[in-house]
Structure formats: C-alpha cells, structure tokens
C-alpha cells in the first residue's frame, strides 16, 4: 500500500448526519475529485521508483521481466 499526503490549504467539507444519523459522504466528492489525479500520479511515481530500485540497483530476480 502506498500513502501519499501533503498539507492542504483547504479542508474537505464537513459530513453532517441527517435526521436518521446516516452520513452522506458524496458531499466530499468534488473536493477529492479535484485532487485524485495529482495524488495518483505521485503514488505511481513512488511505486515505479521503488520497482526500479529493486530491479536495477539490487538486481532482484523477482522483478526480472517486470515492465515499468
């Protein structure tokens, strides 16, 4: 699992339970949709660098034939 984070200027919208106590997380969809591509790109770069490290620097046989 890869975790990517950074300090944000804006906080996600608050989730306010309805009268039944159920939480509607779709309120935060627009907030996260604006950021998902940026965070996904950073996670892909991190994984690719990790694979390259094991494949080329450590010459790990597990990664032979793995495309990057």
N, CA, C and O atoms as a MOPAC input file, in Angstrom:
PM7 MOZYME 1SCF
protein

 N      0.83800 1    -1.15900 1     0.00000 1
 C      0.00000 1     0.00000 1     0.00000 1
 C      0.89200 1     1.23300 1     0.00000 1
 O      1.91200 1     1.28000 1     0.68800 1
 N      0.49800 1     2.21300 1    -0.76900 1
 C      1.23000 1     3.46800 1    -0.84800 1
 C      0.33400 1     4.57100 1    -0.32000 1
 O     -0.83700 1     4.66800 1    -0.69000 1
 N      0.88800 1     5.39300 1     0.53900 1
 C      0.15000 1     6.52600 1     1.07800 1
 C      0.82900 1     7.81200 1     0.62800 1
 O      2.03500 1     7.97800 1     0.81500 1
 N      0.06200 1     8.71900 1     0.03600 1
 C      0.57700 1     9.99900 1    -0.43900 1
 C     -0.18000 1    11.09400 1     0.30300 1
 O     -1.40800 1    11.06500 1     0.38500 1
 N      0.56100 1    12.05500 1     0.84100 1
 C     -0.11100 1    13.14100 1     1.55100 1
 C      0.68600 1    14.42500 1     1.43700 1
 O      1.87600 1    14.40700 1     1.12100 1
 N      0.02500 1    15.52900 1     1.69400 1
 C      0.65900 1    16.83500 1     1.75000 1
 C     -0.26000 1    17.76400 1     2.53300 1
 O     -1.43500 1    17.46200 1     2.74000 1
 N      0.27900 1    18.88000 1     2.95700 1
 C     -0.53400 1    19.86100 1     3.66200 1
 C     -1.44000 1    20.56600 1     2.65800 1
 O     -0.97900 1    21.04300 1     1.62000 1
 N     -2.70100 1    20.62700 1     2.96700 1
 C     -3.68300 1    21.28600 1     2.10600 1
 C     -4.12200 1    22.59200 1     2.74700 1
 O     -4.22700 1    22.69400 1     3.97000 1
 N     -4.37600 1    23.59100 1     1.90700 1
 C     -4.88000 1    24.87600 1     2.39900 1
 C     -6.35400 1    24.79400 1     2.75900 1
 O     -6.83500 1    25.51900 1     3.62900 1
 N     -7.05200 1    23.91600 1     2.08900 1
 C     -8.49700 1    23.78600 1     2.23800 1
 C     -8.82100 1    22.44100 1     2.87300 1
 O     -8.18100 1    21.43700 1     2.56100 1
 N     -9.79000 1    22.41300 1     3.74000 1
 C    -10.22500 1    21.15800 1     4.36300 1
 C    -11.43900 1    20.62300 1     3.61100 1
 O    -12.19300 1    21.39900 1     3.02500 1
 N    -11.63600 1    19.29700 1     3.62200 1
 C    -12.83200 1    18.75600 1     2.96700 1
 C    -14.09200 1    19.23500 1     3.67400 1
 O    -14.06500 1    19.52400 1     4.87000 1
 N    -15.19600 1    19.31900 1     2.93700 1
 C    -16.45200 1    19.74600 1     3.55900 1
 C    -16.84800 1    18.80400 1     4.69500 1
 O    -16.61000 1    17.59800 1     4.63200 1
 N    -17.44100 1    19.36500 1     5.70900 1
 C    -17.86800 1    18.56900 1     6.87100 1
 C    -19.01000 1    17.63400 1     6.49500 1
 O    -19.86000 1    17.96500 1     5.66900 1
 N    -19.01000 1    16.47200 1     7.11200 1
 C    -20.09100 1    15.49500 1     6.92400 1
 C    -21.06400 1    15.67900 1     8.08200 1
 O    -20.70600 1    15.49500 1     9.24500 1
 N    -22.27800 1    16.03700 1     7.75400 1
 C    -23.29500 1    16.26500 1     8.78700 1
 C    -24.34100 1    15.15700 1     8.67700 1
 O    -24.98700 1    15.01600 1     7.63800 1
 N    -24.51000 1    14.37400 1     9.74000 1
 C    -25.51400 1    13.29100 1     9.69600 1
 C    -26.93000 1    13.85700 1     9.51600 1
 O    -27.25500 1    14.93000 1    10.02300 1
 N    -27.75500 1    13.11100 1     8.78600 1
 C    -29.14500 1    13.54200 1     8.62400 1
 C    -29.95600 1    13.18800 1     9.86400 1
 O    -29.39200 1    12.75400 1    10.86900 1
 N    -31.26300 1    13.36600 1     9.80500 1
 C    -32.10900 1    13.14000 1    10.97600 1
 C    -32.11100 1    11.67800 1    11.43800 1
 O    -32.44600 1    11.38600 1    12.58600 1
 N    -31.73400 1    10.76200 1    10.53600 1
 C    -31.64800 1     9.34400 1    10.89200 1
 C    -30.25600 1     8.95200 1    11.38400 1
 O    -30.03000 1     7.80800 1    11.77700 1
 N    -29.33100 1     9.90100 1    11.36000 1
 C    -27.97400 1     9.62100 1    11.80300 1
 C    -27.07100 1     9.06800 1    10.71500 1
 O    -25.92600 1     8.71000 1    10.99000 1
 N    -27.56600 1     8.99100 1     9.47700 1
 C    -26.77300 1     8.47900 1     8.36100 1
 C    -25.89400 1     9.58800 1     7.79800 1
 O    -26.29500 1    10.75000 1     7.74000 1
 N    -24.68700 1     9.20600 1     7.38300 1
 C    -23.74000 1    10.17100 1     6.83800 1
 C    -23.67200 1    10.03600 1     5.32000 1
 O    -23.57700 1     8.92800 1     4.79200 1
 N    -23.72000 1    11.16500 1     4.62400 1
 C    -23.64600 1    11.19900 1     3.16700 1
 C    -22.25900 1    11.71000 1     2.76900 1
 O    -21.98900 1    12.91000 1     2.81200 1
 N    -21.39500 1    10.78200 1     2.38400 1
 C    -20.02300 1    11.14300 1     2.04600 1
 C    -19.90300 1    11.72100 1     0.64000 1
 O    -18.82700 1    12.19300 1     0.27400 1
 N    -20.95400 1    11.70100 1    -0.15400 1
 C    -20.88100 1    12.25600 1    -1.50500 1
 C    -20.68400 1    13.76900 1    -1.48200 1
 O    -20.31800 1    14.36600 1    -2.49400 1
 N    -20.92600 1    14.38100 1    -0.33900 1
 C    -20.70900 1    15.82400 1    -0.19600 1
 C    -19.24900 1    16.16600 1    -0.46000 1
 O    -18.94200 1    17.25300 1    -0.94800 1
 N    -18.35300 1    15.24600 1    -0.14200 1
 C    -16.92200 1    15.48000 1    -0.29900 1
 C    -16.39200 1    15.10500 1    -1.68700 1
 O    -15.20100 1    15.27500 1    -1.95000 1
 N    -17.24300 1    14.60200 1    -2.57100 1
 C    -16.79800 1    14.10100 1    -3.87300 1
 C    -16.07100 1    15.17300 1    -4.68600 1
 O    -15.00400 1    14.89600 1    -5.23400 1
 N    -16.60300 1    16.35900 1    -4.77700 1
 C    -15.97300 1    17.41600 1    -5.57500 1
 C    -14.59600 1    17.77500 1    -5.02700 1
 O    -13.66300 1    18.02900 1    -5.78900 1
 N    -14.47600 1    17.79400 1    -3.70900 1
 C    -13.18800 1    18.11000 1    -3.07000 1
 C    -12.12700 1    17.08200 1    -3.46800 1
 O    -11.02200 1    17.45400 1    -3.86300 1
 N    -12.45600 1    15.79800 1    -3.36700 1
 C    -11.48600 1    14.75400 1    -3.67300 1
 C    -11.28100 1    14.56400 1    -5.17200 1
 O    -10.18300 1    14.20100 1    -5.59500 1
 N    -12.30500 1    14.79800 1    -5.98000 1
 C    -12.16900 1    14.66900 1    -7.43500 1
 C    -11.12000 1    15.64100 1    -7.98300 1
 O    -10.41200 1    15.31500 1    -8.93600 1
 N    -11.01700 1    16.81900 1    -7.39200 1
 C    -10.02400 1    17.80300 1    -7.84800 1
 C     -8.60000 1    17.34900 1    -7.53800 1
 O     -7.65900 1    17.82200 1    -8.17500 1
 N     -8.42300 1    16.46000 1    -6.59200 1
 C     -7.08700 1    16.08800 1    -6.11300 1
 C     -6.63900 1    14.68200 1    -6.50300 1
 O     -5.45300 1    14.36800 1    -6.40300 1
 N     -7.55000 1    13.84600 1    -6.93600 1
 C     -7.22900 1    12.42900 1    -7.11800 1
 C     -6.15800 1    12.19100 1    -8.17600 1
 O     -5.31500 1    11.31100 1    -8.00000 1
 N     -6.17000 1    12.94200 1    -9.25800 1
 C     -5.17700 1    12.74000 1   -10.30800 1
 C     -3.77300 1    13.11300 1    -9.81600 1
 O     -2.80600 1    12.39400 1   -10.07200 1
 N     -3.67500 1    14.22200 1    -9.12300 1
 C     -2.37600 1    14.67000 1    -8.59900 1
 C     -1.80200 1    13.65000 1    -7.60700 1
 O     -0.62000 1    13.31700 1    -7.68500 1
 N     -2.60600 1    13.16600 1    -6.70200 1
 C     -2.13900 1    12.19700 1    -5.71700 1
 C     -1.85100 1    10.84100 1    -6.36700 1
 O     -0.89800 1    10.16000 1    -5.98800 1
 N     -2.67100 1    10.45100 1    -7.34000 1
 C     -2.44900 1     9.19800 1    -8.05100 1
 C     -1.13800 1     9.21300 1    -8.82700 1
 O     -0.41400 1     8.21800 1    -8.84300 1
 N     -0.82900 1    10.34100 1    -9.47400 1
 C      0.43900 1    10.46800 1   -10.19900 1
 C      1.62700 1    10.33900 1    -9.25100 1
 O      2.61200 1     9.67400 1    -9.57100 1
 N      1.53400 1    10.96800 1    -8.09800 1
 C      2.62700 1    10.90000 1    -7.11500 1
 C      2.80600 1     9.46500 1    -6.61300 1
 O      3.93700 1     9.01100 1    -6.43500 1
 N      1.71300 1     8.75700 1    -6.38600 1
 C      1.79600 1     7.36800 1    -5.92300 1
 C      2.41200 1     6.46800 1    -6.99300 1
 O      3.21900 1     5.59500 1    -6.67300 1
 N      2.04200 1     6.67000 1    -8.26000 1
 C      2.61300 1     5.87200 1    -9.36000 1
 C      4.10600 1     6.11200 1    -9.49400 1
 O      4.87300 1     5.17100 1    -9.69600 1
 N      4.52100 1     7.36200 1    -9.38300 1
 C      5.95100 1     7.67500 1    -9.46300 1
 C      6.71600 1     7.00700 1    -8.32300 1
 O      7.81000 1     6.48100 1    -8.53000 1
 N      6.14800 1     7.02800 1    -7.13600 1
 C      6.81400 1     6.41200 1    -5.98500 1
 C      6.96300 1     4.90800 1    -6.17700 1
 O      8.02400 1     4.35100 1    -5.89400 1
 N      5.91600 1     4.24900 1    -6.65300 1
 C      5.97100 1     2.79900 1    -6.88200 1
 C      6.96800 1     2.46700 1    -7.98200 1
 O      7.74200 1     1.51800 1    -7.85300 1
 N      6.95500 1     3.23700 1    -9.06000 1
 C      7.90100 1     2.98100 1   -10.15400 1
 C      9.34600 1     3.15000 1    -9.68900 1
 O     10.21400 1     2.37200 1   -10.08500 1
 N      9.60900 1     4.13900 1    -8.86800 1
 C     10.96400 1     4.31900 1    -8.33400 1
 C     11.36300 1     3.16300 1    -7.43500 1
 O     12.51400 1     2.72600 1    -7.46300 1
 N     10.43300 1     2.66400 1    -6.64200 1
 C     10.70600 1     1.52700 1    -5.77600 1
 C     11.01500 1     0.27500 1    -6.60200 1
 O     11.95100 1    -0.46100 1    -6.29100 1
 N     10.23500 1     0.04000 1    -7.64400 1
 C     10.46900 1    -1.11500 1    -8.51800 1
 C     11.83100 1    -0.99400 1    -9.19600 1
 O     12.58200 1    -1.96800 1    -9.25800 1
 N     12.15000 1     0.19100 1    -9.70100 1
 C     13.45700 1     0.38300 1   -10.33500 1
 C     14.59300 1     0.13800 1    -9.35100 1
 O     15.61800 1    -0.43700 1    -9.71700 1
 N     14.42000 1     0.56400 1    -8.12000 1
 C     15.45000 1     0.34400 1    -7.10400 1
 C     15.70400 1    -1.15300 1    -6.92400 1
 O     16.85000 1    -1.60100 1    -6.95800 1
 N     14.63000 1    -1.92400 1    -6.73400 1
 C     14.79600 1    -3.36300 1    -6.53200 1
 C     15.28500 1    -4.06800 1    -7.79000 1
 O     16.10000 1    -4.98800 1    -7.71800 1
 N     14.78500 1    -3.63400 1    -8.94000 1
 C     15.11400 1    -4.31800 1   -10.18700 1
 C     16.54600 1    -4.04500 1   -10.64000 1
 O     17.25900 1    -4.97500 1   -11.01700 1
 N     16.97800 1    -2.77900 1   -10.60900 1
 C     18.27200 1    -2.42400 1   -11.18100 1
 C     19.38000 1    -2.25500 1   -10.14300 1
 O     20.50300 1    -2.70900 1   -10.36100 1
 N     19.08200 1    -1.62000 1    -9.04000 1
 C     20.11800 1    -1.37500 1    -8.03900 1
 C     20.43200 1    -2.64600 1    -7.25200 1
 O     21.60000 1    -2.98400 1    -7.05800 1
 N     19.41100 1    -3.33900 1    -6.80500 1
 C     19.62300 1    -4.56000 1    -6.03200 1
 C     19.65200 1    -5.81600 1    -6.90000 1
 O     19.98400 1    -6.90300 1    -6.42700 1
 N     19.29600 1    -5.65000 1    -8.18700 1
 C     19.26200 1    -6.77600 1    -9.13300 1
 C     18.45600 1    -7.95500 1    -8.57500 1
 O     18.91600 1    -9.09700 1    -8.58000 1
 N     17.26200 1    -7.65900 1    -8.10100 1
 C     16.37700 1    -8.64800 1    -7.52600 1
 C     15.74700 1    -9.47800 1    -8.63900 1
 O     15.12200 1    -8.92500 1    -9.54300 1
 N     15.90300 1   -10.78100 1    -8.58400 1
 C     15.38400 1   -11.68200 1    -9.62100 1
 C     13.86400 1   -11.67500 1    -9.68600 1
 O     13.29000 1   -12.00200 1   -10.72500 1
 N     13.21000 1   -11.31000 1    -8.60200 1
 C     11.74000 1   -11.26700 1    -8.58500 1
 C     11.20700 1   -10.30800 1    -9.63000 1
 O     10.11100 1   -10.51800 1   -10.15100 1
 N     11.95400 1    -9.25600 1    -9.95200 1
 C     11.49400 1    -8.23200 1   -10.88300 1
 C     11.97800 1    -8.44800 1   -12.31500 1
 O     11.73300 1    -7.60000 1   -13.17400 1
 N     12.66100 1    -9.56500 1   -12.59600 1
 C     13.05800 1    -9.85300 1   -13.98000 1
 C     11.80700 1   -10.03500 1   -14.82400 1
 O     10.91700 1   -10.81100 1   -14.47600 1
 N     11.74600 1    -9.32000 1   -15.92300 1
 C     10.59900 1    -9.40800 1   -16.80800 1
 C      9.47000 1    -8.46400 1   -16.44500 1
 O      8.47600 1    -8.38700 1   -17.16700 1
 N      9.60200 1    -7.74600 1   -15.34100 1
 C      8.57700 1    -6.79000 1   -14.93200 1
 C      8.73800 1    -5.51300 1   -15.74100 1
 O      9.83200 1    -4.95500 1   -15.81700 1
 N      7.66000 1    -5.05600 1   -16.33800 1
 C      7.72500 1    -3.79700 1   -17.08500 1
 C      7.38900 1    -2.64500 1   -16.16700 1
 O      6.59200 1    -2.77700 1   -15.23800 1
 N      7.99900 1    -1.53400 1   -16.43800 1
 C      7.79600 1    -0.34900 1   -15.59500 1
 C      7.02600 1     0.67900 1   -16.38600 1
 O      6.73900 1     1.76200 1   -15.87600 1

